[in-house]
Amino acid sequence: MRKRYEDGIVPQSSTEARQEAARQLKEARLAVNLTQQVLADRSGTQKSNISRMESGKYNPTLDFLVKVAESMGKRVVIRIE
């Protein structure tokens, strides 16, 4: 039986991916000069959800992430590298 990860590819942790998404979300919000409260109002959610998303402590659904991005006039782009 082959050993797991024998090919040398170590899987990315979901924490890393969530932290990167959080970083990009906050960067996008600041680039359009919105407060967390304004973004929450536009997205139909609570400010605490935006705060938790930006800190990587909340794992939003893809549909919700798209809704938040659209609220900033942005779109979600997924790259697999």
Backbone as XML, in Angstrom:
<?xml version="1.0"?>
<chain id="A" units="angstrom">
  <residue number="1" name="MET">
    <atom name="N" x="0.842" y="-1.176" z="0.000"/>
    <atom name="CA" x="0.000" y="0.000" z="0.000"/>
    <atom name="C" x="0.891" y="1.245" z="0.000"/>
  </residue>
  <residue number="2" name="ARG">
    <atom name="N" x="0.530" y="2.242" z="-0.808"/>
    <atom name="CA" x="1.273" y="3.498" z="-0.875"/>
    <atom name="C" x="1.081" y="4.319" z="0.381"/>
  </residue>
  <residue number="3" name="LYS">
    <atom name="N" x="2.145" y="4.947" z="0.795"/>
    <atom name="CA" x="2.048" y="5.833" z="1.945"/>
    <atom name="C" x="1.318" y="7.103" z="1.525"/>
  </residue>
  <residue number="4" name="ARG">
    <atom name="N" x="0.558" y="7.616" z="2.425"/>
    <atom name="CA" x="-0.158" y="8.852" z="2.160"/>
    <atom name="C" x="0.840" y="9.981" z="1.950"/>
  </residue>
  <residue number="5" name="TYR">
    <atom name="N" x="0.612" y="10.833" z="0.966"/>
    <atom name="CA" x="1.454" y="11.967" z="0.618"/>
    <atom name="C" x="2.834" y="11.539" z="0.136"/>
  </residue>
  <residue number="6" name="GLU">
    <atom name="N" x="2.911" y="10.326" z="-0.374"/>
    <atom name="CA" x="4.166" y="9.806" z="-0.886"/>
    <atom name="C" x="4.727" y="10.682" z="-2.001"/>
  </residue>
  <residue number="7" name="ASP">
    <atom name="N" x="3.845" y="11.331" z="-2.730"/>
    <atom name="CA" x="4.290" y="12.168" z="-3.842"/>
    <atom name="C" x="4.886" y="13.500" z="-3.372"/>
  </residue>
  <residue number="8" name="GLY">
    <atom name="N" x="4.909" y="13.732" z="-2.061"/>
    <atom name="CA" x="5.511" y="14.947" z="-1.523"/>
    <atom name="C" x="4.569" y="16.126" z="-1.426"/>
  </residue>
  <residue number="9" name="ILE">
    <atom name="N" x="3.338" y="15.963" z="-1.877"/>
    <atom name="CA" x="2.375" y="17.049" z="-1.800"/>
    <atom name="C" x="1.652" y="16.962" z="-0.465"/>
  </residue>
  <residue number="10" name="VAL">
    <atom name="N" x="1.832" y="17.961" z="0.342"/>
    <atom name="CA" x="1.178" y="18.011" z="1.646"/>
    <atom name="C" x="-0.063" y="18.880" z="1.499"/>
  </residue>
  <residue number="11" name="PRO">
    <atom name="N" x="-1.199" y="18.401" z="1.960"/>
    <atom name="CA" x="-2.434" y="19.175" z="1.767"/>
    <atom name="C" x="-2.394" y="20.499" z="2.531"/>
  </residue>
  <residue number="12" name="GLN">
    <atom name="N" x="-3.019" y="21.499" z="1.931"/>
    <atom name="CA" x="-3.150" y="22.801" z="2.574"/>
    <atom name="C" x="-4.210" y="22.666" z="3.659"/>
  </residue>
  <residue number="13" name="SER">
    <atom name="N" x="-3.969" y="23.244" z="4.797"/>
    <atom name="CA" x="-4.977" y="23.172" z="5.846"/>
    <atom name="C" x="-6.124" y="24.121" z="5.525"/>
  </residue>
  <residue number="14" name="SER">
    <atom name="N" x="-7.305" y="23.770" z="5.974"/>
    <atom name="CA" x="-8.443" y="24.652" z="5.742"/>
    <atom name="C" x="-8.262" y="25.952" z="6.512"/>
  </residue>
  <residue number="15" name="THR">
    <atom name="N" x="-7.497" y="25.912" z="7.592"/>
    <atom name="CA" x="-7.229" y="27.132" z="8.353"/>
    <atom name="C" x="-6.454" y="28.128" z="7.502"/>
  </residue>
  <residue number="16" name="GLU">
    <atom name="N" x="-5.453" y="27.645" z="6.767"/>
    <atom name="CA" x="-4.685" y="28.531" z="5.883"/>
    <atom name="C" x="-5.589" y="29.175" z="4.844"/>
  </residue>
  <residue number="17" name="ALA">
    <atom name="N" x="-6.435" y="28.387" z="4.236"/>
    <atom name="CA" x="-7.332" y="28.898" z="3.198"/>
    <atom name="C" x="-8.304" y="29.918" z="3.794"/>
  </residue>
  <residue number="18" name="ARG">
    <atom name="N" x="-8.828" y="29.636" z="4.978"/>
    <atom name="CA" x="-9.766" y="30.551" z="5.627"/>
    <atom name="C" x="-9.055" y="31.864" z="5.985"/>
  </residue>
  <residue number="19" name="GLN">
    <atom name="N" x="-7.814" y="31.783" z="6.473"/>
    <atom name="CA" x="-7.059" y="32.992" z="6.816"/>
    <atom name="C" x="-6.781" y="33.842" z="5.568"/>
  </residue>
  <residue number="20" name="GLU">
    <atom name="N" x="-6.464" y="33.186" z="4.468"/>
    <atom name="CA" x="-6.224" y="33.921" z="3.220"/>
    <atom name="C" x="-7.503" y="34.588" z="2.726"/>
  </residue>
  <residue number="21" name="ALA">
    <atom name="N" x="-8.617" y="33.891" z="2.796"/>
    <atom name="CA" x="-9.900" y="34.483" z="2.403"/>
    <atom name="C" x="-10.227" y="35.665" z="3.312"/>
  </residue>
  <residue number="22" name="ALA">
    <atom name="N" x="-9.968" y="35.520" z="4.603"/>
    <atom name="CA" x="-10.218" y="36.596" z="5.566"/>
    <atom name="C" x="-9.375" y="37.821" z="5.234"/>
  </residue>
  <residue number="23" name="ARG">
    <atom name="N" x="-8.103" y="37.599" z="4.923"/>
    <atom name="CA" x="-7.203" y="38.702" z="4.581"/>
    <atom name="C" x="-7.694" y="39.444" z="3.340"/>
  </residue>
  <residue number="24" name="GLN">
    <atom name="N" x="-8.094" y="38.671" z="2.327"/>
    <atom name="CA" x="-8.560" y="39.282" z="1.085"/>
    <atom name="C" x="-9.870" y="40.038" z="1.285"/>
  </residue>
  <residue number="25" name="LEU">
    <atom name="N" x="-10.750" y="39.496" z="2.104"/>
    <atom name="CA" x="-12.027" y="40.157" z="2.369"/>
    <atom name="C" x="-11.799" y="41.513" z="3.037"/>
  </residue>
  <residue number="26" name="LYS">
    <atom name="N" x="-10.960" y="41.535" z="4.068"/>
    <atom name="CA" x="-10.687" y="42.786" z="4.772"/>
    <atom name="C" x="-10.013" y="43.791" z="3.839"/>
  </residue>
  <residue number="27" name="GLU">
    <atom name="N" x="-9.061" y="43.310" z="3.055"/>
    <atom name="CA" x="-8.364" y="44.179" z="2.100"/>
    <atom name="C" x="-9.352" y="44.794" z="1.106"/>
  </residue>
  <residue number="28" name="ALA">
    <atom name="N" x="-10.281" y="43.994" z="0.615"/>
    <atom name="CA" x="-11.274" y="44.480" z="-0.346"/>
    <atom name="C" x="-12.193" y="45.518" z="0.306"/>
  </residue>
  <residue number="29" name="ARG">
    <atom name="N" x="-12.607" y="45.256" z="1.539"/>
    <atom name="CA" x="-13.490" y="46.192" z="2.245"/>
    <atom name="C" x="-12.795" y="47.534" z="2.458"/>
  </residue>
  <residue number="30" name="LEU">
    <atom name="N" x="-11.542" y="47.483" z="2.877"/>
    <atom name="CA" x="-10.795" y="48.724" z="3.098"/>
    <atom name="C" x="-10.540" y="49.471" z="1.785"/>
  </residue>
  <residue number="31" name="ALA">
    <atom name="N" x="-10.347" y="48.724" z="0.702"/>
    <atom name="CA" x="-10.080" y="49.349" z="-0.601"/>
    <atom name="C" x="-11.274" y="50.161" z="-1.099"/>
  </residue>
  <residue number="32" name="VAL">
    <atom name="N" x="-12.480" y="49.734" z="-0.717"/>
    <atom name="CA" x="-13.678" y="50.487" z="-1.130"/>
    <atom name="C" x="-14.167" y="51.396" z="-0.009"/>
  </residue>
  <residue number="33" name="ASN">
    <atom name="N" x="-13.344" y="51.515" z="1.045"/>
    <atom name="CA" x="-13.588" y="52.459" z="2.137"/>
    <atom name="C" x="-14.936" y="52.242" z="2.836"/>
  </residue>
  <residue number="34" name="LEU">
    <atom name="N" x="-15.216" y="50.988" z="3.193"/>
    <atom name="CA" x="-16.441" y="50.672" z="3.922"/>
    <atom name="C" x="-16.101" y="50.239" z="5.344"/>
  </residue>
  <residue number="35" name="THR">
    <atom name="N" x="-16.971" y="50.582" z="6.265"/>
    <atom name="CA" x="-16.834" y="50.050" z="7.620"/>
    <atom name="C" x="-17.455" y="48.657" z="7.643"/>
  </residue>
  <residue number="36" name="GLN">
    <atom name="N" x="-17.133" y="47.911" z="8.676"/>
    <atom name="CA" x="-17.747" y="46.593" z="8.830"/>
    <atom name="C" x="-19.263" y="46.723" z="8.948"/>
  </residue>
  <residue number="37" name="GLN">
    <atom name="N" x="-19.729" y="47.755" z="9.638"/>
    <atom name="CA" x="-21.171" y="47.943" z="9.818"/>
    <atom name="C" x="-21.872" y="48.202" z="8.495"/>
  </residue>
  <residue number="38" name="VAL">
    <atom name="N" x="-21.303" y="49.063" z="7.664"/>
    <atom name="CA" x="-21.913" y="49.368" z="6.365"/>
    <atom name="C" x="-21.935" y="48.113" z="5.492"/>
  </residue>
  <residue number="39" name="LEU">
    <atom name="N" x="-20.834" y="47.359" z="5.487"/>
    <atom name="CA" x="-20.798" y="46.126" z="4.699"/>
    <atom name="C" x="-21.830" y="45.132" z="5.214"/>
  </residue>
  <residue number="40" name="ALA">
    <atom name="N" x="-21.964" y="45.041" z="6.517"/>
    <atom name="CA" x="-22.967" y="44.144" z="7.106"/>
    <atom name="C" x="-24.374" y="44.554" z="6.681"/>
  </residue>
  <residue number="41" name="ASP">
    <atom name="N" x="-24.657" y="45.840" z="6.742"/>
    <atom name="CA" x="-25.981" y="46.336" z="6.333"/>
    <atom name="C" x="-26.255" y="46.016" z="4.873"/>
  </residue>
  <residue number="42" name="ARG">
    <atom name="N" x="-25.271" y="46.242" z="4.025"/>
    <atom name="CA" x="-25.443" y="45.965" z="2.593"/>
    <atom name="C" x="-25.608" y="44.467" z="2.314"/>
  </residue>
  <residue number="43" name="SER">
    <atom name="N" x="-24.976" y="43.644" z="3.144"/>
    <atom name="CA" x="-24.995" y="42.192" z="2.934"/>
    <atom name="C" x="-26.173" y="41.514" z="3.618"/>
  </residue>
  <residue number="44" name="GLY">
    <atom name="N" x="-26.875" y="42.267" z="4.455"/>
    <atom name="CA" x="-28.010" y="41.684" z="5.167"/>
    <atom name="C" x="-27.586" y="40.773" z="6.311"/>
  </residue>
  <residue number="45" name="THR">
    <atom name="N" x="-26.512" y="41.136" z="6.983"/>
    <atom name="CA" x="-26.020" y="40.328" z="8.095"/>
    <atom name="C" x="-25.651" y="41.248" z="9.246"/>
  </residue>
  <residue number="46" name="GLN">
    <atom name="N" x="-25.092" y="40.676" z="10.287"/>
    <atom name="CA" x="-24.673" y="41.467" z="11.441"/>
    <atom name="C" x="-23.181" y="41.797" z="11.333"/>
  </residue>
  <residue number="47" name="LYS">
    <atom name="N" x="-22.815" y="42.911" z="11.937"/>
    <atom name="CA" x="-21.414" y="43.346" z="11.941"/>
    <atom name="C" x="-20.511" y="42.264" z="12.529"/>
  </residue>
  <residue number="48" name="SER">
    <atom name="N" x="-20.998" y="41.560" z="13.535"/>
    <atom name="CA" x="-20.177" y="40.521" z="14.168"/>
    <atom name="C" x="-19.813" y="39.416" z="13.178"/>
  </residue>
  <residue number="49" name="ASN">
    <atom name="N" x="-20.687" y="39.129" z="12.223"/>
    <atom name="CA" x="-20.372" y="38.116" z="11.212"/>
    <atom name="C" x="-19.252" y="38.596" z="10.289"/>
  </residue>
  <residue number="50" name="ILE">
    <atom name="N" x="-19.279" y="39.871" z="9.922"/>
    <atom name="CA" x="-18.209" y="40.428" z="9.086"/>
    <atom name="C" x="-16.897" y="40.395" z="9.862"/>
  </residue>
  <residue number="51" name="SER">
    <atom name="N" x="-16.944" y="40.785" z="11.118"/>
    <atom name="CA" x="-15.751" y="40.780" z="11.957"/>
    <atom name="C" x="-15.174" y="39.370" z="12.082"/>
  </residue>
  <residue number="52" name="ARG">
    <atom name="N" x="-16.032" y="38.392" z="12.316"/>
    <atom name="CA" x="-15.554" y="37.014" z="12.444"/>
    <atom name="C" x="-15.013" y="36.487" z="11.126"/>
  </residue>
  <residue number="53" name="MET">
    <atom name="N" x="-15.627" y="36.894" z="10.001"/>
    <atom name="CA" x="-15.110" y="36.480" z="8.693"/>
    <atom name="C" x="-13.711" y="37.043" z="8.483"/>
  </residue>
  <residue number="54" name="GLU">
    <atom name="N" x="-13.525" y="38.323" z="8.830"/>
    <atom name="CA" x="-12.239" y="38.981" z="8.622"/>
    <atom name="C" x="-11.149" y="38.455" z="9.554"/>
  </residue>
  <residue number="55" name="SER">
    <atom name="N" x="-11.549" y="37.856" z="10.651"/>
    <atom name="CA" x="-10.553" y="37.306" z="11.577"/>
    <atom name="C" x="-10.301" y="35.828" z="11.313"/>
  </residue>
  <residue number="56" name="GLY">
    <atom name="N" x="-11.046" y="35.250" z="10.370"/>
    <atom name="CA" x="-10.871" y="33.837" z="10.039"/>
    <atom name="C" x="-11.547" y="32.899" z="11.009"/>
  </residue>
  <residue number="57" name="LYS">
    <atom name="N" x="-12.417" y="33.427" z="11.850"/>
    <atom name="CA" x="-13.103" y="32.608" z="12.854"/>
    <atom name="C" x="-14.485" y="32.159" z="12.405"/>
  </residue>
  <residue number="58" name="TYR">
    <atom name="N" x="-14.854" y="32.519" z="11.188"/>
    <atom name="CA" x="-16.171" y="32.182" z="10.667"/>
    <atom name="C" x="-15.986" y="31.593" z="9.279"/>
  </residue>
  <residue number="59" name="ASN">
    <atom name="N" x="-16.601" y="30.487" z="9.035"/>
    <atom name="CA" x="-16.466" y="29.810" z="7.754"/>
    <atom name="C" x="-17.759" y="29.996" z="6.968"/>
  </residue>
  <residue number="60" name="PRO">
    <atom name="N" x="-17.848" y="31.075" z="6.184"/>
    <atom name="CA" x="-19.092" y="31.351" z="5.471"/>
    <atom name="C" x="-19.309" y="30.382" z="4.314"/>
  </residue>
  <residue number="61" name="THR">
    <atom name="N" x="-20.550" y="30.242" z="3.932"/>
    <atom name="CA" x="-20.835" y="29.455" z="2.736"/>
    <atom name="C" x="-20.346" y="30.241" z="1.522"/>
  </residue>
  <residue number="62" name="LEU">
    <atom name="N" x="-20.152" y="29.553" z="0.444"/>
    <atom name="CA" x="-19.734" y="30.223" z="-0.783"/>
    <atom name="C" x="-20.806" y="31.223" z="-1.226"/>
  </residue>
  <residue number="63" name="ASP">
    <atom name="N" x="-22.067" y="30.852" z="-1.104"/>
    <atom name="CA" x="-23.151" y="31.766" z="-1.485"/>
    <atom name="C" x="-23.095" y="33.063" z="-0.686"/>
  </residue>
  <residue number="64" name="PHE">
    <atom name="N" x="-22.833" y="32.945" z="0.623"/>
    <atom name="CA" x="-22.768" y="34.146" z="1.461"/>
    <atom name="C" x="-21.533" y="34.970" z="1.121"/>
  </residue>
  <residue number="65" name="LEU">
    <atom name="N" x="-20.427" y="34.326" z="0.874"/>
    <atom name="CA" x="-19.206" y="35.036" z="0.503"/>
    <atom name="C" x="-19.413" y="35.822" z="-0.795"/>
  </residue>
  <residue number="66" name="VAL">
    <atom name="N" x="-20.109" y="35.220" z="-1.754"/>
    <atom name="CA" x="-20.420" y="35.903" z="-3.014"/>
    <atom name="C" x="-21.311" y="37.121" z="-2.739"/>
  </residue>
  <residue number="67" name="LYS">
    <atom name="N" x="-22.289" y="36.957" z="-1.864"/>
    <atom name="CA" x="-23.200" y="38.054" z="-1.519"/>
    <atom name="C" x="-22.428" y="39.219" z="-0.888"/>
  </residue>
  <residue number="68" name="VAL">
    <atom name="N" x="-21.504" y="38.916" z="0.011"/>
    <atom name="CA" x="-20.696" y="39.951" z="0.650"/>
    <atom name="C" x="-19.825" y="40.651" z="-0.395"/>
  </residue>
  <residue number="69" name="ALA">
    <atom name="N" x="-19.202" y="39.875" z="-1.261"/>
    <atom name="CA" x="-18.360" y="40.460" z="-2.310"/>
    <atom name="C" x="-19.184" y="41.376" z="-3.214"/>
  </residue>
  <residue number="70" name="GLU">
    <atom name="N" x="-20.348" y="40.934" z="-3.617"/>
    <atom name="CA" x="-21.210" y="41.754" z="-4.473"/>
    <atom name="C" x="-21.633" y="43.036" z="-3.773"/>
  </residue>
  <residue number="71" name="SER">
    <atom name="N" x="-21.763" y="42.984" z="-2.459"/>
    <atom name="CA" x="-22.126" y="44.173" z="-1.680"/>
    <atom name="C" x="-21.037" y="45.232" z="-1.730"/>
  </residue>
  <residue number="72" name="MET">
    <atom name="N" x="-19.826" y="44.821" z="-2.105"/>
    <atom name="CA" x="-18.709" y="45.758" z="-2.245"/>
    <atom name="C" x="-18.429" y="46.073" z="-3.712"/>
  </residue>
  <residue number="73" name="GLY">
    <atom name="N" x="-19.257" y="45.541" z="-4.610"/>
    <atom name="CA" x="-19.010" y="45.730" z="-6.031"/>
    <atom name="C" x="-17.869" y="44.868" z="-6.535"/>
  </residue>
  <residue number="74" name="LYS">
    <atom name="N" x="-17.615" y="43.780" z="-5.826"/>
    <atom name="CA" x="-16.526" y="42.855" z="-6.164"/>
    <atom name="C" x="-17.107" y="41.508" z="-6.558"/>
  </residue>
  <residue number="75" name="ARG">
    <atom name="N" x="-16.236" y="40.607" z="-6.990"/>
    <atom name="CA" x="-16.658" y="39.251" z="-7.277"/>
    <atom name="C" x="-15.658" y="38.277" z="-6.665"/>
  </residue>
  <residue number="76" name="VAL">
    <atom name="N" x="-16.102" y="37.072" z="-6.413"/>
    <atom name="CA" x="-15.241" y="36.045" z="-5.842"/>
    <atom name="C" x="-14.536" y="35.329" z="-6.980"/>
  </residue>
  <residue number="77" name="VAL">
    <atom name="N" x="-13.214" y="35.197" z="-6.831"/>
    <atom name="CA" x="-12.404" y="34.466" z="-7.805"/>
    <atom name="C" x="-11.689" y="33.352" z="-7.045"/>
  </residue>
  <residue number="78" name="ILE">
    <atom name="N" x="-11.817" y="32.131" z="-7.539"/>
    <atom name="CA" x="-11.182" y="30.993" z="-6.891"/>
    <atom name="C" x="-10.097" y="30.470" z="-7.811"/>
  </residue>
  <residue number="79" name="ARG">
    <atom name="N" x="-8.892" y="30.337" z="-7.266"/>
    <atom name="CA" x="-7.775" y="29.786" z="-8.019"/>
    <atom name="C" x="-7.288" y="28.544" z="-7.300"/>
  </residue>
  <residue number="80" name="ILE">
    <atom name="N" x="-7.009" y="27.547" z="-8.062"/>
    <atom name="CA" x="-6.409" y="26.341" z="-7.512"/>
    <atom name="C" x="-5.008" y="26.264" z="-8.093"/>
  </residue>
  <residue number="81" name="GLU">
    <atom name="N" x="-4.040" y="26.345" z="-7.228"/>
    <atom name="CA" x="-2.653" y="26.375" z="-7.681"/>
    <atom name="C" x="-1.947" y="25.103" z="-7.301"/>
  </residue>
</chain>
